[in-house]
Amino acid sequence: MIEKIQRIREEIEALKVSKSEDLEAIRIKYLSKKGEISQLFNDFRSVAADQKREVGKQLNELKERAVEKLNELKSEFEDTHSDEQNIDLTRTAYPIPMGSRHPLSLVKNEICDIFGRLGFSIAEGPEIEDDWHVFSALNFAEDHPARDMQDTFFIQRSPDILLRTHTSSVQTRTMEHAQPPIRIICPGRVYRNEAISYRAHCFFHQVEALYVDKNVSFADLKQALLYFAKEMFGSETQIRLRPSYFPFTEPSAEMDISCNICGGKGCAFCKHTGWVEILGCGMVDPNVLDACGIDSKVYSGYALGMGIERITNLKYKVKDLRMFSENDVRFLEKFESAH
Ligand code: DAH
């Protein structure tokens, strides 16, 4: 009996597994009800009484060792055959979806690129602003009805703090700290207290451009606008300037482009006029230059501002501007191939 125990013990110590079925086979061979060790326990009954103590001890140790060995083999097998160990570095990677740029970012980048080619560099400012930079320095007199053109979100505790209603505030911030020549393009988000519908939202995006130097004229503005319109909407595009009013420019104008859907012949989109409005512009009012510490007797400048949503609608024919902020992937992935 002792010899048998010894032999099984040696066998167990030498065990190795190469496949997971081996583990189960070992359990059955030694530890199952009819296994070799259980068999020894049966035989134990016929062991002579004076040897029972010694044989019993060895038999128990054998069983304990067998269970322990089986567990060792199991964890060894799992370690060497886990997925981590089995990584095939030569396999092709899982397809990782690339995503796409948001249409507003595409258009913003394009506008900045076009003005970049004219020598404009990007300037940014805060979205939480004060009255001075958004209105007063831009020649909006206090209590002037022009302030109502932009329905503003104020902070209740301080009417001096507000969410900027236009990116024109970046003009004032830049001019306060720099002397001409200044040539900046300012993209950013703006806020207005508008009811949300397919054509209005309480936040949207604008791009502002400002050029201040000696002898800047309306002709310079018009040339820059024409260049921009042709680059953005195609070389056939024509522009038209209509007189308008903004407190911070004098004279002021609104710019239309020839309808890029019907080519100017007239269609439902342009309400049969052949023209669609895209931006506001004008010569910087001398009061604005002076308020920002730039001598209006020496320098002049032009400025313009446009809504990025509007340009995107024209370019990509998006009818409902709420789609820009709904994060619907079916809409966003349509822009995968656009750059
Ligand atoms: N800030 C104007 C708006 O939000 C847009 C604008 C018009 C900007 C004329 C300008 C400009 O710089 O010259 O409606």
Boltz pocket constraint, residues with backbone or C-beta under 6 A from the ligand:
constraints:
  - pocket:
      binder: B
      contacts: [[A, 165], [A, 166], [A, 167], [A, 168], [A, 208], [A, 209], [A, 246], [A, 249], [A, 253], [A, 279], [A, 280], [A, 281], [A, 282], [A, 303], [A, 304], [A, 305], [A, 306]]
      max_distance: 6.0
